[in-house]
Amino acid sequence: MNSQELKDILSGSLFEGELKFMEPMSSHTSLKIGGPADIYAAPQDIPSLINLLLNLNKNRLPVFTIGGGTNILIRDEGIEGAVVSLRSFKKIKTIREEDGHVLVYVGPGVLLQKLLYFAKENGYAGIEGFAGIPGTVGGAIFGNSGAFGYEIKDILHSVELMDKEGNIKQVQSGAISFGYRSSGILPERLIVGSEIKLKRDKKEEITERADNFLKIKRERQPLWEPSAGCVFKNPEGASAGKLIEEAECKGLRVGNVEVSGIHANFFVNRGRAKASDFIKLMQVVSYRVKKKSGAVLEPEIRIVGRDENIDG
C-alpha cells in the first residue's frame, strides 16, 4: 500500500492533529534509531483518536502506540500500518483530597518529569523515585517503570483503556497483572487516561528526595546521551549492569552502538546507528554474560518493526 492509498483511507475521517506518511521513527525515539512508519498520527483529542482508530480498523491496518519513544528499539525496516502518538494528551488535574491523600488525573502524554514537577509544586509525595526517568506516564504504566524501590503500579489508582473500536473502559489498578517492567495491558489497548494516588508532604522534603535521586542517576547513568534506558531486565537477585560489566563488555561496540562506559546496561547511539547493530550487540553481550556467569539476560527494551528475521 503506497502513501497515496493511505492518505485516501484517512481523508474522510474527522481528524485534528499531526498526520505524516513514511515518517522516520528515528525522529520519535530516544535512541534516534528507527525506519519509517507507514502512517504517523498524533491526534489532538479523543474524537480524533476514535475516528482514526475506526478508519484504521476498518481497513485492517495494524496500530502501534508510542509514548515518549523510550525503552523501545524500532527496526531499520520501520513499522507496518500506523504509529499512534498520544503526546497531545497532557492534562494533569487534581481530582480530590482526603485523609492526607490526593487523587490526580494524568493524561498518557504527560512526561514523567512534568508530573514530578507538578507533584513537587503541590506538595504531593510518592513519585520522587522517578526523577530523571524519561518518557511519558502512558509508557510508564504500560511498562511498569520504576527506580529506587518506586514502581508506577504502587501509585496507580485506575487507568482508562480504549479498544480499537474507540470504546473506553476504566480499570482499577488491582485488576491489572503488573509484573517486573510489565503491566499485562494488551498492546491493542490504548491508555488514554489514568488516576494516580499520592500523599501530602512538605514541598521541601519532596524536592530534597527527588534531587537526591536525580543526583545519583546523573552519576550512574548516561542521561545526556541517546539511549533507550536499560536494555536488559535484572535477573532475580542480580544486576544486569553488573553482570555485563563483569563480562568485560563496557565500551564494546558494533557499528555505531556502544555499551556505555558509565552504566553497562545502557547502549548508546554514537551517531547514525542501526537497529541491526543494536540487536547484534545485544546478542554479543548476552553470550558473554552467559559464558561468564551462566546468567540468561532477557530484554527489557521492546523491539518492534518489520525486520523479524534479524534476531532469529
Secondary structure, 3 states (H helix, E strand, C coil): CCHHHHHHHHHCCCCCEEEEEEEEHHHCCCCCCCCEEEEEEEECCHHHHHHHHHHHHHCCCCEEEECCCCCEEECCCCEEEEEEECCCCCCEEEEEEECCEEEEEECCCCEHHHHHHHHHHHCEECCHHHCCCCCEHHHHHHHCCEECCEEHHHCEEEEEEECCCCCEEEEEHHHCCCECCECCCCCCCEEEEEEEEEEECCHHHHHHHHHHHHHHHHHHCCCCCCCCCECECCCCCCCHHHHHHHCCCCCCEECCEEECCCCCCEEEECCCCCHHHHHHHHHHHHHHHHHHHCCCCCECCEEECCCCCCCC
